[in-house]
Amino acid sequence: MQEIKQYVETHKDRFLEELFELLRFPSVSADPKYKADVLKTAEFVAEKLVEAGADAVEVCETAGYPIVYGEKIIDKNLPTVLVYGHYDVQPPEPLELWHTPPFEPTVRDGKIYARGACDDKGQFYMHIKAFELMMQTHTLACNIKFMIEGEEEVGSNNLGIFVKANKEKLKADVVLISDTSMLSMEHPSLETGLRGLAYMEVEVVGPNKDLHSGVYGGAVANPATILCQMIASLHDENNHVNIPGFYDKVIELTDEEKKALNSAPHDNEEYKKDLGIDEVWGEKGYSTLERTGTRPTLEVNGIWSGYTGEGAKTILPSKANAKISMRLVPKQSSEEIAEIFTKHFQSIAPKTVKVKVTAHHGGEPAVTPTDGIAYQAAEKAIQDSFGKKAIPTRGGGSIPIVSLFEDVLGLKTVLFGFGLDSDALHSPNEKYNIYNYYKGIETLPLFHKYFAELSK
């Protein structure tokens, strides 16, 4: 451990500056205007893998953005770890809410503020620097492969095709992902499950053009009003998702599981203070930790209609739109949920409007095993690095490729994140603690060490 700490201390300024270089690329996969920047980011990642000591580094073309691959095979008889991450980021809007430019990393109070700082550039880059450390200190204990993609934030549509076409190239013993969070650095944790996702877009259309709200208001249905009424009906008075069949396959936690989950440190008052809210909200009968990790949800991600510019324009809009996502729990299927949502949303539309429902991307929920040697290696790594036992938790987010890796490659995943829930992922002023970045670089080599030892 001392050798690891010494290497990080010696090179910490360079490690930070390299991360800043990576964060300056506006690699927004959702917006075509950033295409050149996304491609430059892939090239940068490939260069850094080569510099760290990886062999067979490739920028693999796909129908969308490329996947960066690299490996170091030191002994075919040793176990192999497949590291997954993504170099694309969420759009930075609304820009006016950022305190500093989203693609110019800024340090305040020991935290790096930039889009992608935590999700996922800061986290996947820890693995490249940890790999460099192991190469330079001659402590790499097992084979390692990297697969860093550029479409995670838009559904990883081409990753499945790549994985299925490259089963031999990607052959490994475990997948290691840092795209999740810990409870805190004082309470290190390991996520043992993720929710799935069904992402939908709805459009409600009324008249064939925007109308004068004085001439036609009160006689023609307003699509914006109708859409709001339809969305409001999707939850009942107990904040239960009000769609027939939505909960049919949901498995309730046992009393023992509930007790274990709620024993994790959580201060509801601090939670509310951090978010600037007066009260929490959610499905009646469940705690905050249960709601965010083990229960399915439905949220409106965006809604728009009519005139939203400066000043006034008195119209009755011709259409209204919304983006809606549903987080899913084990046994729920993203395709099934998308189908029942579509049927339900169409069924509740009044005859005064027409409704169109489009399913975008989705992914399946996943539970990672806690009784295998990979999880044990992660626990031992945390024990050595933090001096504390890892607390098992359930993550509220989604990484659809976890189920893909299991289905196609037959590989289980270890979710070894070093972010925090308060890091403002997908929001303005996203951040990542410099301490967490260095701590990840220190801890990851220990995982490789113990995974190799426990695999014997």
C-alpha positions as MATLAB code, in Angstrom:
seq = 'MQEIKQYVETHKDRFLEELFELLRFPSVSADPKYKADVLKTAEFVAEKLVEAGADAVEVCETAGYPIVYGEKIIDKNLPTVLVYGHYDVQPPEPLELWHTPPFEPTVRDGKIYARGACDDKGQFYMHIKAFELMMQTHTLACNIKFMIEGEEEVGSNNLGIFVKANKEKLKADVVLISDTSMLSMEHPSLETGLRGLAYMEVEVVGPNKDLHSGVYGGAVANPATILCQMIASLHDENNHVNIPGFYDKVIELTDEEKKALNSAPHDNEEYKKDLGIDEVWGEKGYSTLERTGTRPTLEVNGIWSGYTGEGAKTILPSKANAKISMRLVPKQSSEEIAEIFTKHFQSIAPKTVKVKVTAHHGGEPAVTPTDGIAYQAAEKAIQDSFGKKAIPTRGGGSIPIVSLFEDVLGLKTVLFGFGLDSDALHSPNEKYNIYNYYKGIETLPLFHKYFAELSK';
ca = [
       0.000    0.000    0.000;
       2.861    2.379    0.759;
       4.325    1.898   -2.718;
       0.940    2.733   -4.225;
       0.525    5.867   -2.125;
       4.035    7.006   -2.985;
       3.457    6.664   -6.728;
       0.184    8.609   -6.539;
       1.795   11.333   -4.434;
       4.695   11.671   -6.876;
       2.478   11.916   -9.945;
      -0.694   13.489   -8.554;
      -0.281   16.851  -10.320;
       0.123   15.140  -13.690;
      -2.805   12.820  -12.969;
      -4.980   15.853  -12.307;
      -3.840   17.796  -15.361;
      -4.469   14.802  -17.612;
      -8.003   14.523  -16.254;
      -8.495   18.241  -16.932;
      -7.408   17.677  -20.549;
     -10.005   14.928  -20.861;
     -12.731   17.076  -19.298;
     -12.108   19.917  -21.747;
     -13.450   17.810  -24.618;
     -17.211   18.538  -25.004;
     -17.982   14.901  -25.823;
     -21.787   15.208  -25.847;
     -23.040   12.134  -27.697;
     -26.661   13.317  -27.781;
     -25.964   16.412  -29.904;
     -24.548   15.997  -33.450;
     -22.867   19.405  -33.292;
     -20.301   17.879  -30.916;
     -19.430   14.972  -33.230;
     -15.865   16.113  -33.954;
     -15.208   16.611  -30.233;
     -16.538   13.154  -29.340;
     -14.199   11.589  -31.914;
     -11.240   13.601  -30.581;
     -12.048   12.332  -27.094;
     -11.851    8.730  -28.280;
      -8.419    9.404  -29.795;
      -7.249   11.018  -26.554;
      -8.348    7.989  -24.516;
      -6.513    5.670  -26.913;
      -3.333    7.751  -26.622;
      -3.461    7.610  -22.830;
      -3.948    3.840  -22.861;
      -0.833    3.476  -25.014;
       1.144    5.787  -22.733;
       0.029    3.785  -19.692;
       1.385    0.581  -21.226;
      -1.567   -1.069  -22.978;
      -1.097   -3.227  -26.053;
      -3.380   -3.761  -29.067;
      -4.998   -0.353  -28.550;
      -7.705    0.326  -31.129;
     -10.320    2.962  -31.817;
     -13.000    0.552  -33.016;
     -15.532    2.021  -35.411;
     -19.250    1.406  -34.909;
     -22.369    2.709  -36.630;
     -22.221    5.514  -34.078;
     -19.299    6.647  -31.948;
     -16.215    4.435  -31.589;
     -15.274    2.106  -28.774;
     -11.726    2.368  -27.460;
     -10.131   -0.992  -26.740;
      -6.784   -1.905  -25.196;
      -5.280   -4.787  -23.249;
      -2.285   -6.084  -21.334;
      -1.964   -9.858  -21.249;
       0.896  -10.783  -18.959;
       0.090  -14.475  -18.568;
      -2.763  -16.378  -20.202;
      -2.970  -18.580  -17.117;
      -3.853  -15.598  -14.925;
      -7.390  -14.209  -14.567;
      -8.499  -11.312  -16.760;
     -10.377   -8.185  -15.693;
     -12.443   -6.301  -18.298;
     -12.707   -2.606  -17.395;
     -15.709   -0.778  -18.840;
     -16.308    2.970  -18.907;
     -17.682    5.707  -21.164;
     -16.115    8.885  -22.480;
     -19.331   10.576  -23.624;
     -21.172   12.995  -21.362;
     -24.611   14.498  -20.889;
     -25.520   17.831  -22.533;
     -24.456   20.735  -20.290;
     -27.701   22.736  -20.594;
     -29.032   24.836  -18.952;
     -25.744   26.729  -19.278;
     -26.917   29.731  -17.246;
     -27.049   27.588  -14.100;
     -23.348   26.684  -14.219;
     -21.151   28.769  -11.937;
     -18.152   28.144  -14.227;
     -17.980   26.898  -17.856;
     -18.935   23.199  -18.033;
     -15.982   22.246  -20.221;
     -13.357   24.253  -18.401;
     -12.636   22.236  -15.248;
     -12.471   24.433  -12.188;
     -11.373   23.475   -8.678;
     -13.310   24.859   -5.720;
     -13.008   23.526   -2.171;
     -11.138   20.440   -3.330;
     -13.763   19.539   -5.944;
     -13.467   19.458   -9.740;
     -16.443   21.159  -11.410;
     -17.010   20.129  -15.034;
     -19.427   18.124  -17.147;
     -18.293   14.505  -16.969;
     -16.092   15.076  -13.913;
     -17.734   12.137  -12.138;
     -19.919   10.628  -14.872;
     -17.825    9.013  -16.136;
     -14.553   10.624  -17.177;
     -13.102   11.062  -13.713;
     -14.072    7.535  -12.768;
     -12.935    5.580  -15.831;
      -9.694    7.579  -15.980;
      -8.846    6.319  -12.478;
      -8.539    2.869  -14.054;
      -6.077    4.052  -16.686;
      -3.924    5.742  -14.055;
      -4.179    2.716  -11.744;
      -3.066    0.570  -14.680;
      -0.112    2.911  -15.289;
       0.782    2.641  -11.615;
       0.743   -1.153  -11.721;
       2.843   -1.205  -14.892;
       5.427    1.215  -13.544;
       5.708   -0.517  -10.159;
       5.654   -3.991  -11.727;
       2.663   -4.990   -9.615;
       0.081   -5.877  -12.285;
      -1.239   -9.154  -10.875;
      -3.656  -10.219  -13.615;
      -4.480   -9.533  -17.237;
      -6.483   -6.436  -17.991;
      -8.668   -5.304  -20.887;
     -10.268   -1.907  -21.442;
     -13.475   -1.131  -23.314;
     -14.364    2.565  -23.158;
     -17.400    3.555  -25.234;
     -18.875    6.821  -26.477;
     -22.630    6.231  -26.439;
     -23.587    5.336  -22.876;
     -25.512    8.557  -22.371;
     -27.691    7.814  -25.421;
     -28.390    4.159  -24.704;
     -25.239    2.281  -25.863;
     -27.057    1.250  -29.028;
     -23.941   -0.044  -30.772;
     -22.217   -1.610  -27.788;
     -24.307   -4.788  -27.933;
     -23.403   -5.288  -31.589;
     -19.713   -4.802  -30.780;
     -19.799   -7.163  -27.805;
     -21.572   -9.920  -29.739;
     -19.085   -9.590  -32.603;
     -16.027   -9.620  -30.320;
     -16.685  -12.333  -27.747;
     -13.166  -13.744  -28.036;
     -11.488  -10.341  -27.826;
     -13.522   -9.504  -24.716;
     -13.085  -12.863  -23.019;
     -12.470  -12.252  -19.316;
     -13.320  -13.439  -15.811;
     -15.102  -10.363  -14.474;
     -16.215   -6.884  -15.532;
     -15.088   -3.945  -13.400;
     -17.072   -0.689  -13.632;
     -16.634    2.631  -11.853;
     -19.752    4.552  -12.874;
     -21.559    4.429   -9.550;
     -21.260    6.025   -6.136;
     -20.298    5.392   -2.533;
     -22.269    6.505    0.484;
     -19.305    8.660    1.469;
     -15.571    8.405    1.943;
     -16.266    7.921    5.655;
     -18.703    5.100    4.844;
     -17.268    3.282    1.809;
     -19.780    1.097    0.019;
     -20.227   -1.249   -2.925;
     -23.352   -1.224   -5.046;
     -24.853   -4.679   -5.466;
     -27.618   -3.822   -7.900;
     -28.874   -1.294  -10.421;
     -32.296   -0.390  -11.713;
     -33.291   -0.843  -15.336;
     -34.670    1.860  -17.593;
     -37.468    2.452  -20.095;
     -37.211    5.897  -21.718;
     -40.223    7.236  -23.614;
     -41.279   10.340  -25.481;
     -44.913   11.372  -25.847;
     -46.581   13.873  -28.136;
     -50.126   15.201  -27.773;
     -51.527   16.946  -30.869;
     -54.664   19.075  -31.070;
     -55.409   21.589  -33.812;
     -53.344   21.619  -37.004;
     -51.664   24.903  -36.079;
     -51.149   27.241  -33.116;
     -54.336   29.212  -32.499;
     -55.232   32.627  -31.061;
     -56.085   31.837  -27.435;
     -58.780   34.509  -27.328;
     -60.558   33.447  -30.496;
     -60.336   29.693  -29.913;
     -59.643   29.261  -26.186;
     -62.480   27.453  -24.440;
     -63.714   25.825  -27.646;
     -60.666   23.798  -28.685;
     -58.755   21.422  -26.378;
     -55.346   22.719  -25.382;
     -52.740   19.923  -25.872;
     -50.554   21.371  -23.099;
     -53.418   21.163  -20.613;
     -54.380   17.679  -21.756;
     -50.768   16.457  -21.513;
     -50.472   17.797  -17.961;
     -53.718   16.065  -16.976;
     -52.541   12.779  -18.501;
     -49.151   12.960  -16.772;
     -50.766   13.851  -13.438;
     -52.891   10.711  -13.669;
     -49.797    8.487  -13.874;
     -49.439    8.599  -10.064;
     -52.188    8.000   -7.532;
     -52.705    9.700   -4.177;
     -50.024    7.473   -2.605;
     -47.482    8.331   -5.328;
     -47.883    4.802   -6.636;
     -47.390    4.482  -10.423;
     -50.939    4.286  -11.745;
     -50.458    2.040  -14.792;
     -52.150   -1.393  -14.886;
     -49.582   -4.190  -14.784;
     -46.666   -1.921  -13.822;
     -45.970   -3.757  -10.548;
     -46.937   -7.275  -11.648;
     -43.367   -8.635  -11.551;
     -41.972   -6.489   -8.747;
     -40.641   -8.560   -5.846;
     -41.046   -7.045   -2.394;
     -38.020   -7.013   -0.103;
     -38.080   -9.366    2.850;
     -38.048   -7.836    6.317;
     -34.414   -8.921    6.634;
     -33.490   -7.250    3.347;
     -35.290   -4.058    4.364;
     -33.466   -3.990    7.683;
     -30.086   -4.455    5.998;
     -30.793   -1.774    3.397;
     -32.011    0.793    5.911;
     -29.048    0.197    8.212;
     -26.866    2.131    5.766;
     -26.022    5.641    7.027;
     -28.604    8.133    5.782;
     -29.605   11.473    7.268;
     -32.935   12.612    5.823;
     -32.499   16.130    7.192;
     -29.095   16.498    5.523;
     -30.575   15.011    2.362;
     -33.310   17.663    2.282;
     -30.877   20.459    3.137;
     -28.497   19.461    0.364;
     -31.322   19.492   -2.197;
     -33.019   22.636   -0.893;
     -36.356   20.901   -0.327;
     -38.700   21.000    2.645;
     -39.868   17.413    2.418;
     -39.072   14.187    0.609;
     -41.602   12.682   -1.794;
     -42.326    9.168   -2.975;
     -44.302    5.993   -2.821;
     -46.144    5.708    0.477;
     -44.877    3.066    2.877;
     -41.227    3.086    1.775;
     -38.107    4.807    3.083;
     -35.931    7.089    0.970;
     -33.308    4.363    0.516;
     -35.972    1.867   -0.542;
     -37.552    4.341   -2.955;
     -34.268    5.205   -4.678;
     -32.757    1.744   -4.842;
     -35.371   -1.007   -4.774;
     -38.647    0.437   -6.068;
     -39.656    1.187   -9.675;
     -40.415    4.803  -10.516;
     -41.823    7.048  -13.239;
     -40.444   10.547  -13.751;
     -41.016   13.356  -16.238;
     -37.583   14.346  -17.588;
     -38.713   17.203  -19.792;
     -41.929   18.876  -20.921;
     -42.532   21.582  -23.509;
     -45.279   23.273  -25.503;
     -46.343   26.584  -26.978;
     -44.461   29.849  -26.691;
     -41.517   29.969  -24.264;
     -39.627   33.023  -25.536;
     -39.368   36.491  -24.042;
     -42.523   38.472  -23.425;
     -46.061   37.310  -24.162;
     -47.648   35.507  -27.073;
     -51.241   34.480  -26.467;
     -51.608   31.180  -28.296;
     -53.281   27.864  -27.870;
     -50.454   25.508  -28.926;
     -51.060   22.829  -31.533;
     -49.039   20.219  -29.665;
     -47.275   19.374  -26.415;
     -44.433   16.955  -25.708;
     -42.783   15.243  -22.774;
     -39.935   12.852  -22.104;
     -40.675   10.242  -19.462;
     -38.381    7.639  -17.922;
     -39.197    4.670  -15.754;
     -36.606    3.042  -13.505;
     -37.134   -0.686  -13.163;
     -36.258   -3.321  -10.588;
     -35.332   -7.021  -10.944;
     -37.849   -9.152  -12.899;
     -39.257   -6.126  -14.740;
     -38.546   -6.009  -18.487;
     -37.858   -2.702  -20.225;
     -39.660   -3.890  -23.370;
     -42.723   -5.034  -21.426;
     -42.888   -1.830  -19.409;
     -42.495    0.292  -22.558;
     -45.359   -1.653  -24.126;
     -47.761   -1.332  -21.205;
     -46.900    2.360  -20.827;
     -47.647    2.949  -24.518;
     -50.996    1.167  -24.363;
     -51.998    2.931  -21.161;
     -50.994    6.411  -22.302;
     -52.904    6.004  -25.550;
     -55.939    4.665  -23.699;
     -56.253    7.673  -21.383;
     -56.118   10.242  -24.193;
     -59.435   12.052  -24.778;
     -60.881   12.146  -28.289;
     -60.051   15.845  -28.553;
     -56.361   15.050  -29.192;
     -54.131   12.542  -30.958;
     -51.284   10.851  -29.092;
     -47.973    9.483  -30.302;
     -45.682    7.457  -28.009;
     -42.081    6.677  -28.947;
     -39.818    4.300  -27.032;
     -36.223    5.491  -26.985;
     -33.523    3.486  -25.209;
     -33.905    1.068  -22.350;
     -32.032   -1.477  -20.307;
     -32.570   -4.229  -17.823;
     -32.117   -4.146  -14.043;
     -29.203   -6.088  -12.623;
     -28.155   -7.593   -9.314;
     -24.481   -8.374   -8.790;
     -23.488  -11.361   -6.642;
     -21.912  -10.746   -3.241;
     -20.714  -14.290   -2.650;
     -18.122  -14.546   -5.444;
     -14.390  -13.930   -5.368;
     -14.683  -10.705   -7.388;
     -16.898   -9.055   -4.765;
     -14.638  -10.415   -2.029;
     -11.628   -8.873   -3.788;
     -13.402   -5.511   -3.867;
     -14.259   -5.816   -0.168;
     -10.630   -6.602    0.710;
      -9.419   -3.688   -1.407;
     -11.723   -1.291    0.436;
     -10.725   -2.721    3.806;
      -7.039   -2.119    3.011;
      -7.508    1.311    1.476;
     -10.148    2.781    3.802;
      -9.549    0.711    6.911;
     -13.279   -0.069    6.975;
     -15.608   -2.767    5.726;
     -17.637   -1.914    2.630;
     -21.391   -1.413    3.100;
     -23.477   -3.143    0.408;
     -26.043   -0.813   -1.200;
     -28.468   -0.749   -4.137;
     -27.987    1.904   -6.829;
     -30.883    3.940   -8.177;
     -29.300    4.568  -11.573;
     -29.058    2.330  -14.604;
     -26.147    0.825  -16.505;
     -27.942   -1.312  -19.096;
     -24.782   -3.003  -20.294;
     -24.391   -4.886  -16.999;
     -27.110   -7.307  -18.071;
     -25.657   -7.341  -21.597;
     -22.281   -8.503  -20.302;
     -23.911  -11.315  -18.373;
     -26.159  -12.428  -21.245;
     -23.553  -12.269  -24.036;
     -20.209  -12.776  -22.301;
     -21.383  -14.758  -19.283;
     -19.619  -12.282  -16.991;
     -20.654  -10.884  -13.633;
     -19.861   -7.280  -12.795;
     -18.321   -5.521   -9.821;
     -19.670   -1.971   -9.392;
     -16.714   -0.135   -7.870;
     -17.702    3.535   -7.973;
     -16.020    6.411   -6.135;
     -18.545    9.153   -6.861;
     -21.090   10.570   -4.453;
     -24.850   10.957   -4.897;
     -24.320   14.692   -4.291;
     -22.000   15.054   -7.309;
     -24.816   16.560   -9.440;
     -24.687   13.953  -12.177;
     -26.606   15.097  -15.282;
     -27.114   18.482  -13.599;
     -25.426   21.879  -13.746;
     -22.237   22.135  -11.669;
     -21.385   18.443  -11.805;
     -18.391   17.770   -9.577;
     -15.939   15.134   -8.432;
     -13.824   15.342   -5.318;
     -10.090   15.342   -6.016;
      -9.699   13.130   -2.942;
     -12.065   10.555   -4.428;
     -10.140   10.580   -7.716;
      -6.833    9.854   -5.992;
      -8.462    7.354   -3.626;
      -9.780    5.420   -6.580;
      -6.322    5.254   -8.161;
      -4.970    3.942   -4.847;
      -7.706    1.361   -4.303;
      -8.131   -0.206   -7.755;
      -4.680   -1.871   -7.845;
      -5.632   -3.662   -4.633;
      -8.680   -5.131   -6.364;
      -6.472   -6.615   -9.087;
      -4.070   -7.968   -6.465;
      -6.759   -9.694   -4.434;
      -8.702  -10.904   -7.468;
      -5.566  -12.657   -8.712;
      -4.895  -14.171   -5.278;
      -8.452  -15.387   -4.731;
      -8.604  -16.854   -8.256;
      -5.802  -19.339   -7.529;
];
